[in-house]
Amino acid sequence: MRPSSPLLLANLIERFGDVGIAVRKTIDETDEAGDSDTADLLTGVSRKLDESLWFLESHVQTRN
């Protein structure tokens, strides 16, 4: 069965949030290991994930 749009958005928001958390944890780990290049690369990935998450969440915000 195909999920409804609100359910699909909710699932995407949850997954993007989970991946964002994992990426930020990995940024800390690579930084602590002294791998600043990888930490910098992952910081860019984290920013794009956060931006995408913001856009997804904006579709479920109630409008006043």
All heavy atoms as TSV, in Angstrom:
chain	resi	resn	atom	element	x	y	z
A	1	MET	N	N	0.840	-1.167	0.000
A	1	MET	CA	C	0.000	0.000	0.000
A	1	MET	C	C	0.892	1.239	0.000
A	1	MET	O	O	1.896	1.296	0.691
A	1	MET	CB	C	-0.922	-0.013	1.211
A	1	MET	CG	C	-1.742	1.245	1.263
A	1	MET	SD	S	-3.191	1.289	2.313
A	1	MET	CE	C	-2.715	0.675	3.853
A	2	ARG	N	N	0.491	2.240	-0.737
A	2	ARG	CA	C	1.237	3.490	-0.849
A	2	ARG	C	C	0.904	4.421	0.317
A	2	ARG	O	O	-0.270	4.656	0.599
A	2	ARG	CB	C	0.851	4.138	-2.175
A	2	ARG	CG	C	1.716	5.258	-2.559
A	2	ARG	CD	C	1.393	5.672	-3.971
A	2	ARG	NE	N	1.939	6.977	-4.176
A	2	ARG	CZ	C	1.529	7.810	-5.086
A	2	ARG	NH1	N	0.565	7.471	-5.899
A	2	ARG	NH2	N	2.075	8.977	-5.210
A	3	PRO	N	N	1.927	4.957	1.016
A	3	PRO	CA	C	1.643	5.834	2.167
A	3	PRO	C	C	1.071	7.173	1.717
A	3	PRO	O	O	1.328	7.640	0.615
A	3	PRO	CB	C	3.006	6.027	2.828
A	3	PRO	CG	C	4.001	5.747	1.760
A	3	PRO	CD	C	3.353	4.777	0.812
A	4	SER	N	N	0.297	7.789	2.590
A	4	SER	CA	C	-0.270	9.110	2.296
A	4	SER	C	C	0.833	10.163	2.373
A	4	SER	O	O	1.892	9.940	2.956
A	4	SER	CB	C	-1.373	9.433	3.297
A	4	SER	OG	O	-0.819	9.578	4.596
A	5	SER	N	N	0.576	11.309	1.784
A	5	SER	CA	C	1.579	12.385	1.783
A	5	SER	C	C	1.998	12.803	3.190
A	5	SER	O	O	3.194	12.949	3.448
A	5	SER	CB	C	1.064	13.591	1.002
A	5	SER	OG	O	0.943	13.265	-0.357
A	6	PRO	N	N	1.056	13.014	4.133
A	6	PRO	CA	C	1.492	13.384	5.490
A	6	PRO	C	C	2.352	12.304	6.145
A	6	PRO	O	O	3.332	12.624	6.824
A	6	PRO	CB	C	0.184	13.582	6.253
A	6	PRO	CG	C	-0.817	13.937	5.201
A	6	PRO	CD	C	-0.409	13.129	3.993
A	7	LEU	N	N	2.008	11.047	5.917
A	7	LEU	CA	C	2.801	9.961	6.485
A	7	LEU	C	C	4.182	9.901	5.841
A	7	LEU	O	O	5.187	9.721	6.525
A	7	LEU	CB	C	2.081	8.624	6.317
A	7	LEU	CG	C	2.787	7.391	6.858
A	7	LEU	CD1	C	3.061	7.535	8.355
A	7	LEU	CD2	C	1.970	6.149	6.575
A	8	LEU	N	N	4.226	10.080	4.546
A	8	LEU	CA	C	5.503	10.095	3.830
A	8	LEU	C	C	6.392	11.226	4.340
A	8	LEU	O	O	7.577	11.017	4.621
A	8	LEU	CB	C	5.269	10.238	2.327
A	8	LEU	CG	C	6.505	10.252	1.446
A	8	LEU	CD1	C	7.292	8.970	1.575
A	8	LEU	CD2	C	6.100	10.475	-0.007
A	9	LEU	N	N	5.819	12.411	4.498
A	9	LEU	CA	C	6.595	13.546	5.027
A	9	LEU	C	C	7.094	13.264	6.441
A	9	LEU	O	O	8.248	13.550	6.763
A	9	LEU	CB	C	5.742	14.815	5.025
A	9	LEU	CG	C	5.704	15.596	3.735
A	9	LEU	CD1	C	4.692	16.735	3.832
A	9	LEU	CD2	C	7.065	16.129	3.368
A	10	ALA	N	N	6.239	12.703	7.262
A	10	ALA	CA	C	6.636	12.388	8.644
A	10	ALA	C	C	7.798	11.397	8.658
A	10	ALA	O	O	8.744	11.550	9.435
A	10	ALA	CB	C	5.446	11.836	9.425
A	11	ASN	N	N	7.721	10.390	7.791
A	11	ASN	CA	C	8.806	9.408	7.718
A	11	ASN	C	C	10.100	10.039	7.219
A	11	ASN	O	O	11.180	9.744	7.738
A	11	ASN	CB	C	8.406	8.237	6.816
A	11	ASN	CG	C	7.384	7.334	7.451
A	11	ASN	OD1	O	7.263	7.265	8.666
A	11	ASN	ND2	N	6.612	6.645	6.626
A	12	LEU	N	N	10.009	10.887	6.207
A	12	LEU	CA	C	11.201	11.566	5.691
A	12	LEU	C	C	11.827	12.465	6.756
A	12	LEU	O	O	13.045	12.482	6.930
A	12	LEU	CB	C	10.860	12.391	4.452
A	12	LEU	CG	C	10.689	11.615	3.160
A	12	LEU	CD1	C	10.123	12.533	2.074
A	12	LEU	CD2	C	12.005	11.015	2.714
A	13	ILE	N	N	10.994	13.206	7.472
A	13	ILE	CA	C	11.488	14.091	8.526
A	13	ILE	C	C	12.214	13.286	9.599
A	13	ILE	O	O	13.307	13.663	10.037
A	13	ILE	CB	C	10.324	14.920	9.125
A	13	ILE	CG1	C	9.870	15.974	8.106
A	13	ILE	CG2	C	10.702	15.542	10.458
A	13	ILE	CD1	C	8.547	16.642	8.439
A	14	GLU	N	N	11.626	12.166	9.978
A	14	GLU	CA	C	12.267	11.316	10.992
A	14	GLU	C	C	13.611	10.796	10.493
A	14	GLU	O	O	14.615	10.831	11.213
A	14	GLU	CB	C	11.349	10.147	11.346
A	14	GLU	CG	C	11.933	9.256	12.415
A	14	GLU	CD	C	11.016	8.097	12.786
A	14	GLU	OE1	O	9.852	8.076	12.330
A	14	GLU	OE2	O	11.479	7.222	13.519
A	15	ARG	N	N	13.657	10.305	9.266
A	15	ARG	CA	C	14.902	9.740	8.717
A	15	ARG	C	C	15.974	10.807	8.546
A	15	ARG	O	O	17.145	10.575	8.866
A	15	ARG	CB	C	14.656	9.046	7.374
A	15	ARG	CG	C	13.701	7.890	7.362
A	15	ARG	CD	C	14.021	6.813	8.399
A	15	ARG	NE	N	13.148	5.668	8.324
A	15	ARG	CZ	C	11.927	5.599	8.837
A	15	ARG	NH1	N	11.400	6.620	9.443
A	15	ARG	NH2	N	11.221	4.490	8.748
A	16	PHE	N	N	15.605	11.972	8.012
A	16	PHE	CA	C	16.586	13.047	7.847
A	16	PHE	C	C	17.128	13.464	9.208
A	16	PHE	O	O	18.321	13.738	9.353
A	16	PHE	CB	C	15.968	14.251	7.122
A	16	PHE	CG	C	16.105	14.198	5.639
A	16	PHE	CD1	C	15.364	13.304	4.883
A	16	PHE	CD2	C	16.965	15.058	4.972
A	16	PHE	CE1	C	15.473	13.243	3.506
A	16	PHE	CE2	C	17.092	15.017	3.589
A	16	PHE	CZ	C	16.345	14.104	2.854
A	17	GLY	N	N	16.269	13.522	10.231
A	17	GLY	CA	C	16.720	13.850	11.579
A	17	GLY	C	C	17.692	12.813	12.120
A	17	GLY	O	O	18.721	13.159	12.703
A	18	ASP	N	N	17.365	11.538	11.907
A	18	ASP	CA	C	18.244	10.457	12.382
A	18	ASP	C	C	19.614	10.512	11.700
A	18	ASP	O	O	20.650	10.358	12.351
A	18	ASP	CB	C	17.606	9.084	12.114
A	18	ASP	CG	C	16.387	8.813	12.974
A	18	ASP	OD1	O	16.172	9.539	13.970
A	18	ASP	OD2	O	15.642	7.863	12.636
A	19	VAL	N	N	19.612	10.722	10.394
A	19	VAL	CA	C	20.882	10.794	9.660
A	19	VAL	C	C	21.681	12.018	10.115
A	19	VAL	O	O	22.894	11.945	10.295
A	19	VAL	CB	C	20.650	10.805	8.134
A	19	VAL	CG1	C	21.938	11.075	7.381
A	19	VAL	CG2	C	20.035	9.494	7.686
A	20	GLY	N	N	20.987	13.139	10.332
A	20	GLY	CA	C	21.666	14.344	10.810
A	20	GLY	C	C	22.358	14.115	12.150
A	20	GLY	O	O	23.499	14.538	12.349
A	21	ILE	N	N	21.679	13.431	13.052
A	21	ILE	CA	C	22.268	13.119	14.357
A	21	ILE	C	C	23.506	12.245	14.186
A	21	ILE	O	O	24.547	12.488	14.805
A	21	ILE	CB	C	21.228	12.441	15.269
A	21	ILE	CG1	C	20.163	13.454	15.687
A	21	ILE	CG2	C	21.886	11.810	16.495
A	21	ILE	CD1	C	18.935	12.833	16.337
A	22	ALA	N	N	23.394	11.239	13.327
A	22	ALA	CA	C	24.527	10.331	13.097
A	22	ALA	C	C	25.710	11.066	12.478
A	22	ALA	O	O	26.865	10.840	12.856
A	22	ALA	CB	C	24.088	9.167	12.202
A	23	VAL	N	N	25.437	11.956	11.538
A	23	VAL	CA	C	26.514	12.710	10.889
A	23	VAL	C	C	27.199	13.626	11.895
A	23	VAL	O	O	28.432	13.706	11.946
A	23	VAL	CB	C	25.991	13.492	9.665
A	23	VAL	CG1	C	27.025	14.493	9.162
A	23	VAL	CG2	C	25.589	12.543	8.540
A	24	ARG	N	N	26.414	14.313	12.735
A	24	ARG	CA	C	27.024	15.199	13.732
A	24	ARG	C	C	27.881	14.414	14.733
A	24	ARG	O	O	28.948	14.873	15.145
A	24	ARG	CB	C	25.957	16.036	14.431
A	24	ARG	CG	C	25.479	17.191	13.564
A	24	ARG	CD	C	24.550	18.129	14.296
A	24	ARG	NE	N	23.231	17.564	14.524
A	24	ARG	CZ	C	22.270	17.473	13.611
A	24	ARG	NH1	N	22.476	17.893	12.382
A	24	ARG	NH2	N	21.105	16.957	13.916
A	25	LYS	N	N	27.434	13.221	15.095
A	25	LYS	CA	C	28.233	12.369	15.986
A	25	LYS	C	C	29.543	11.988	15.299
A	25	LYS	O	O	30.619	12.015	15.912
A	25	LYS	CB	C	27.444	11.114	16.357
A	25	LYS	CG	C	28.191	10.186	17.272
A	25	LYS	CD	C	27.386	8.943	17.597
A	25	LYS	CE	C	28.232	8.020	18.452
A	25	LYS	NZ	N	27.799	6.644	18.374
A	26	THR	N	N	29.467	11.653	14.030
A	26	THR	CA	C	30.659	11.273	13.277
A	26	THR	C	C	31.603	12.458	13.102
A	26	THR	O	O	32.827	12.290	13.115
A	26	THR	CB	C	30.264	10.676	11.911
A	26	THR	OG1	O	29.353	9.595	12.133
A	26	THR	CG2	C	31.469	10.158	11.158
A	27	ILE	N	N	31.046	13.665	12.962
A	27	ILE	CA	C	31.891	14.872	12.884
A	27	ILE	C	C	32.731	14.972	14.158
A	27	ILE	O	O	33.944	15.194	14.091
A	27	ILE	CB	C	31.036	16.146	12.693
A	27	ILE	CG1	C	30.413	16.174	11.302
A	27	ILE	CG2	C	31.876	17.407	12.927
A	27	ILE	CD1	C	29.331	17.242	11.131
A	28	ASP	N	N	32.083	14.813	15.305
A	28	ASP	CA	C	32.811	14.885	16.579
A	28	ASP	C	C	33.892	13.811	16.669
A	28	ASP	O	O	35.014	14.088	17.101
A	28	ASP	CB	C	31.838	14.749	17.757
A	28	ASP	CG	C	30.906	15.936	17.901
A	28	ASP	OD1	O	31.229	17.022	17.361
A	28	ASP	OD2	O	29.849	15.777	18.549
A	29	GLU	N	N	33.542	12.600	16.236
A	29	GLU	CA	C	34.506	11.495	16.318
A	29	GLU	C	C	35.710	11.730	15.404
A	29	GLU	O	O	36.855	11.473	15.800
A	29	GLU	CB	C	33.821	10.178	15.951
A	29	GLU	CG	C	32.821	9.716	16.984
A	29	GLU	CD	C	31.973	8.544	16.517
A	29	GLU	OE1	O	32.092	8.123	15.342
A	29	GLU	OE2	O	31.183	8.053	17.332
A	30	THR	N	N	35.461	12.198	14.183
A	30	THR	CA	C	36.578	12.436	13.262
A	30	THR	C	C	37.424	13.617	13.717
A	30	THR	O	O	38.650	13.597	13.571
A	30	THR	CB	C	36.091	12.658	11.812
A	30	THR	OG1	O	35.172	13.747	11.777
A	30	THR	CG2	C	35.442	11.416	11.248
A	31	ASP	N	N	36.780	14.606	14.306
A	31	ASP	CA	C	37.519	15.757	14.819
A	31	ASP	C	C	38.415	15.341	15.979
A	31	ASP	O	O	39.577	15.727	16.052
A	31	ASP	CB	C	36.544	16.855	15.238
A	31	ASP	CG	C	37.207	18.202	15.395
A	31	ASP	OD1	O	38.131	18.515	14.610
A	31	ASP	OD2	O	36.804	18.955	16.301
A	32	GLU	N	N	37.868	14.516	16.892
A	32	GLU	CA	C	38.659	14.020	18.028
A	32	GLU	C	C	39.823	13.150	17.561
A	32	GLU	O	O	40.864	13.107	18.211
A	32	GLU	CB	C	37.764	13.234	18.986
A	32	GLU	CG	C	36.796	14.104	19.756
A	32	GLU	CD	C	35.781	13.303	20.551
A	32	GLU	OE1	O	35.889	12.059	20.604
A	32	GLU	OE2	O	34.855	13.927	21.109
A	33	ALA	N	N	39.639	12.463	16.422
A	33	ALA	CA	C	40.698	11.603	15.882
A	33	ALA	C	C	41.739	12.412	15.111
A	33	ALA	O	O	42.725	11.855	14.633
A	33	ALA	CB	C	40.092	10.533	14.976
A	34	GLY	N	N	41.503	13.723	14.989
A	34	GLY	CA	C	42.458	14.584	14.298
A	34	GLY	C	C	42.269	14.643	12.793
A	34	GLY	O	O	43.130	15.157	12.082
A	35	ASP	N	N	41.166	14.134	12.306
A	35	ASP	CA	C	40.894	14.132	10.867
A	35	ASP	C	C	40.004	15.327	10.527
A	35	ASP	O	O	38.805	15.190	10.291
A	35	ASP	CB	C	40.228	12.811	10.469
A	35	ASP	CG	C	40.108	12.637	8.971
A	35	ASP	OD1	O	40.391	13.604	8.233
A	35	ASP	OD2	O	39.709	11.538	8.540
A	36	SER	N	N	40.619	16.496	10.501
A	36	SER	CA	C	39.844	17.720	10.282
A	36	SER	C	C	39.276	17.820	8.871
A	36	SER	O	O	38.233	18.432	8.666
A	36	SER	CB	C	40.693	18.953	10.607
A	36	SER	OG	O	41.842	18.983	9.785
A	37	ASP	N	N	39.938	17.202	7.889
A	37	ASP	CA	C	39.417	17.237	6.519
A	37	ASP	C	C	38.081	16.510	6.419
A	37	ASP	O	O	37.126	17.010	5.816
A	37	ASP	CB	C	40.414	16.630	5.532
A	37	ASP	CG	C	41.665	17.475	5.364
A	37	ASP	OD1	O	41.591	18.700	5.604
A	37	ASP	OD2	O	42.708	16.913	4.991
A	38	THR	N	N	38.011	15.325	7.018
A	38	THR	CA	C	36.761	14.566	6.995
A	38	THR	C	C	35.694	15.277	7.809
A	38	THR	O	O	34.528	15.334	7.400
A	38	THR	CB	C	36.982	13.133	7.516
A	38	THR	OG1	O	37.959	12.496	6.691
A	38	THR	CG2	C	35.698	12.328	7.489
A	39	ALA	N	N	36.072	15.839	8.951
A	39	ALA	CA	C	35.119	16.584	9.773
A	39	ALA	C	C	34.551	17.760	8.986
A	39	ALA	O	O	33.338	18.026	9.042
A	39	ALA	CB	C	35.778	17.061	11.058
A	40	ASP	N	N	35.393	18.443	8.219
A	40	ASP	CA	C	34.939	19.566	7.409
A	40	ASP	C	C	33.990	19.101	6.308
A	40	ASP	O	O	32.954	19.723	6.059
A	40	ASP	CB	C	36.143	20.286	6.809
A	40	ASP	CG	C	35.765	21.572	6.118
A	40	ASP	OD1	O	35.009	22.376	6.717
A	40	ASP	OD2	O	36.214	21.780	4.975
A	41	LEU	N	N	34.332	18.013	5.654
A	41	LEU	CA	C	33.470	17.447	4.619
A	41	LEU	C	C	32.109	17.082	5.190
A	41	LEU	O	O	31.061	17.411	4.618
A	41	LEU	CB	C	34.134	16.215	4.000
A	41	LEU	CG	C	33.327	15.496	2.943
A	41	LEU	CD1	C	33.512	16.186	1.595
A	41	LEU	CD2	C	33.740	14.053	2.853
A	42	LEU	N	N	32.112	16.413	6.339
A	42	LEU	CA	C	30.858	16.013	6.971
A	42	LEU	C	C	30.057	17.205	7.481
A	42	LEU	O	O	28.823	17.151	7.524
A	42	LEU	CB	C	31.134	15.029	8.112
A	42	LEU	CG	C	31.623	13.655	7.673
A	42	LEU	CD1	C	32.059	12.830	8.877
A	42	LEU	CD2	C	30.557	12.925	6.880
A	43	THR	N	N	30.736	18.286	7.844
A	43	THR	CA	C	30.029	19.501	8.254
A	43	THR	C	C	29.205	20.043	7.090
A	43	THR	O	O	28.059	20.470	7.271
A	43	THR	CB	C	31.017	20.559	8.768
A	43	THR	OG1	O	31.688	20.026	9.922
A	43	THR	CG2	C	30.323	21.848	9.145
A	44	GLY	N	N	29.755	19.995	5.884
A	44	GLY	CA	C	28.999	20.413	4.700
A	44	GLY	C	C	27.791	19.522	4.460
A	44	GLY	O	O	26.701	20.009	4.131
A	45	VAL	N	N	27.971	18.226	4.657
A	45	VAL	CA	C	26.861	17.277	4.510
A	45	VAL	C	C	25.793	17.582	5.557
A	45	VAL	O	O	24.589	17.612	5.258
A	45	VAL	CB	C	27.367	15.818	4.645
A	45	VAL	CG1	C	26.208	14.841	4.732
A	45	VAL	CG2	C	28.287	15.470	3.491
A	46	SER	N	N	26.225	17.836	6.776
A	46	SER	CA	C	25.292	18.147	7.863
A	46	SER	C	C	24.480	19.401	7.559
A	46	SER	O	O	23.267	19.443	7.804
A	46	SER	CB	C	26.062	18.315	9.172
A	46	SER	OG	O	25.211	18.703	10.213
A	47	ARG	N	N	25.121	20.403	7.016
A	47	ARG	CA	C	24.401	21.641	6.678
A	47	ARG	C	C	23.321	21.391	5.635
A	47	ARG	O	O	22.211	21.918	5.726
A	47	ARG	CB	C	25.384	22.701	6.185
A	47	ARG	CG	C	26.215	23.286	7.278
A	47	ARG	CD	C	27.121	24.387	6.768
A	47	ARG	NE	N	27.941	24.891	7.850
A	47	ARG	CZ	C	29.225	25.150	7.749
A	47	ARG	NH1	N	29.857	24.961	6.609
A	47	ARG	NH2	N	29.900	25.595	8.786
A	48	LYS	N	N	23.639	20.594	4.611
A	48	LYS	CA	C	22.650	20.284	3.574
A	48	LYS	C	C	21.507	19.446	4.144
A	48	LYS	O	O	20.342	19.652	3.791
A	48	LYS	CB	C	23.301	19.563	2.397
A	48	LYS	CG	C	24.178	20.442	1.545
A	48	LYS	CD	C	23.453	21.698	1.094
A	48	LYS	CE	C	22.779	21.511	-0.222
A	48	LYS	NZ	N	22.127	22.732	-0.722
A	49	LEU	N	N	21.826	18.504	5.024
A	49	LEU	CA	C	20.775	17.717	5.668
A	49	LEU	C	C	19.857	18.614	6.493
A	49	LEU	O	O	18.632	18.471	6.446
A	49	LEU	CB	C	21.388	16.640	6.566
A	49	LEU	CG	C	21.930	15.406	5.882
A	49	LEU	CD1	C	22.776	14.593	6.855
A	49	LEU	CD2	C	20.810	14.559	5.308
A	50	ASP	N	N	20.456	19.523	7.262
A	50	ASP	CA	C	19.660	20.436	8.084
A	50	ASP	C	C	18.767	21.323	7.215
A	50	ASP	O	O	17.609	21.570	7.551
A	50	ASP	CB	C	20.557	21.306	8.966
A	50	ASP	CG	C	21.202	20.525	10.099
A	50	ASP	OD1	O	20.734	19.411	10.405
A	50	ASP	OD2	O	22.182	21.039	10.673
A	51	GLU	N	N	19.304	21.785	6.093
A	51	GLU	CA	C	18.515	22.613	5.182
A	51	GLU	C	C	17.350	21.806	4.601
A	51	GLU	O	O	16.209	22.280	4.574
A	51	GLU	CB	C	19.396	23.137	4.053
A	51	GLU	CG	C	18.637	23.964	3.036
A	51	GLU	CD	C	19.522	24.395	1.876
A	51	GLU	OE1	O	20.336	23.585	1.388
A	51	GLU	OE2	O	19.373	25.549	1.448
A	52	SER	N	N	17.631	20.593	4.178
A	52	SER	CA	C	16.577	19.738	3.625
A	52	SER	C	C	15.523	19.417	4.680
A	52	SER	O	O	14.318	19.427	4.390
A	52	SER	CB	C	17.179	18.439	3.087
A	52	SER	OG	O	18.037	18.704	2.007
A	53	LEU	N	N	15.962	19.160	5.887
A	53	LEU	CA	C	15.033	18.890	6.981
A	53	LEU	C	C	14.149	20.103	7.244
A	53	LEU	O	O	12.939	19.970	7.435
A	53	LEU	CB	C	15.803	18.492	8.242
A	53	LEU	CG	C	14.978	18.169	9.480
A	53	LEU	CD1	C	14.005	17.030	9.211
A	53	LEU	CD2	C	15.903	17.829	10.641
A	54	TRP	N	N	14.732	21.284	7.208
A	54	TRP	CA	C	13.957	22.514	7.415
A	54	TRP	C	C	12.872	22.632	6.351
A	54	TRP	O	O	11.720	22.959	6.658
A	54	TRP	CB	C	14.895	23.729	7.378
A	54	TRP	CG	C	14.186	25.005	7.659
A	54	TRP	CD1	C	13.890	25.542	8.873
A	54	TRP	CD2	C	13.659	25.915	6.677
A	54	TRP	NE1	N	13.211	26.738	8.712
A	54	TRP	CE2	C	13.063	26.983	7.374
A	54	TRP	CE3	C	13.637	25.930	5.294
A	54	TRP	CZ2	C	12.444	28.044	6.728
A	54	TRP	CZ3	C	13.026	26.996	4.648
A	54	TRP	CH2	C	12.434	28.038	5.359
A	55	PHE	N	N	13.228	22.375	5.088
A	55	PHE	CA	C	12.246	22.448	4.012
A	55	PHE	C	C	11.141	21.412	4.198
A	55	PHE	O	O	9.955	21.707	3.995
A	55	PHE	CB	C	12.899	22.268	2.638
A	55	PHE	CG	C	13.593	23.495	2.135
A	55	PHE	CD1	C	14.953	23.465	1.876
A	55	PHE	CD2	C	12.905	24.676	1.908
A	55	PHE	CE1	C	15.614	24.595	1.409
A	55	PHE	CE2	C	13.549	25.810	1.452
A	55	PHE	CZ	C	14.900	25.773	1.194
A	56	LEU	N	N	11.516	20.197	4.571
A	56	LEU	CA	C	10.508	19.166	4.799
A	56	LEU	C	C	9.567	19.568	5.934
A	56	LEU	O	O	8.345	19.442	5.814
A	56	LEU	CB	C	11.172	17.828	5.123
A	56	LEU	CG	C	11.859	17.120	3.968
A	56	LEU	CD1	C	12.716	15.963	4.490
A	56	LEU	CD2	C	10.850	16.612	2.953
A	57	GLU	N	N	10.146	20.048	7.033
A	57	GLU	CA	C	9.323	20.441	8.180
A	57	GLU	C	C	8.411	21.620	7.861
A	57	GLU	O	O	7.312	21.723	8.407
A	57	GLU	CB	C	10.207	20.770	9.380
A	57	GLU	CG	C	10.859	19.554	9.973
A	57	GLU	CD	C	11.829	19.861	11.091
A	57	GLU	OE1	O	12.383	20.980	11.123
A	57	GLU	OE2	O	12.040	18.984	11.929
A	58	SER	N	N	8.837	22.470	6.948
A	58	SER	CA	C	8.003	23.631	6.599
A	58	SER	C	C	6.699	23.202	5.924
A	58	SER	O	O	5.719	23.941	5.954
A	58	SER	CB	C	8.774	24.598	5.695
A	58	SER	OG	O	8.902	24.083	4.380
A	59	HIS	N	N	6.665	22.008	5.366
A	59	HIS	CA	C	5.446	21.524	4.713
A	59	HIS	C	C	4.400	21.008	5.702
A	59	HIS	O	O	3.246	20.839	5.327
A	59	HIS	CB	C	5.780	20.416	3.705
A	59	HIS	CG	C	6.459	20.913	2.483
A	59	HIS	ND1	N	5.801	21.619	1.506
A	59	HIS	CD2	C	7.747	20.826	2.081
A	59	HIS	CE1	C	6.654	21.930	0.551
A	59	HIS	NE2	N	7.853	21.471	0.879
A	60	VAL	N	N	4.816	20.767	6.923
A	60	VAL	CA	C	3.861	20.274	7.910
A	60	VAL	C	C	3.547	21.312	8.993
A	60	VAL	O	O	2.755	21.042	9.874
A	60	VAL	CB	C	4.342	18.951	8.574
A	60	VAL	CG1	C	4.432	17.852	7.552
A	60	VAL	CG2	C	5.659	19.140	9.287
A	61	GLN	N	N	4.149	22.481	8.890
A	61	GLN	CA	C	3.866	23.560	9.834
A	61	GLN	C	C	2.459	24.093	9.572
A	61	GLN	O	O	2.037	24.217	8.433
A	61	GLN	CB	C	4.867	24.711	9.678
A	61	GLN	CG	C	6.302	24.330	9.900
A	61	GLN	CD	C	6.631	24.120	11.356
A	61	GLN	OE1	O	6.133	24.825	12.205
A	61	GLN	NE2	N	7.464	23.140	11.631
A	62	THR	N	N	1.758	24.414	10.628
A	62	THR	CA	C	0.440	25.025	10.438
A	62	THR	C	C	0.611	26.497	10.144
A	62	THR	O	O	1.497	27.171	10.686
A	62	THR	CB	C	-0.429	24.861	11.714
A	62	THR	OG1	O	0.258	25.427	12.817
A	62	THR	CG2	C	-0.744	23.406	11.949
A	63	ARG	N	N	-0.173	26.976	9.252
A	63	ARG	CA	C	-0.098	28.382	8.858
A	63	ARG	C	C	-1.117	29.176	9.654
A	63	ARG	O	O	-2.258	28.778	9.823
A	63	ARG	CB	C	-0.389	28.513	7.363
A	63	ARG	CG	C	0.537	27.662	6.526
A	63	ARG	CD	C	1.087	28.477	5.396
A	63	ARG	NE	N	1.751	27.703	4.370
A	63	ARG	CZ	C	2.976	27.245	4.452
A	63	ARG	NH1	N	3.669	27.412	5.521
A	63	ARG	NH2	N	3.529	26.595	3.441
A	64	ASN	N	N	-0.700	30.338	10.148
A	64	ASN	CA	C	-1.610	31.217	10.913
A	64	ASN	C	C	-2.292	32.194	10.005
A	64	ASN	O	O	-1.839	32.677	9.071
A	64	ASN	CB	C	-0.838	31.962	12.009
A	64	ASN	CG	C	-0.352	31.009	13.071
A	64	ASN	OD1	O	-0.998	30.002	13.331
A	64	ASN	ND2	N	0.770	31.314	13.680
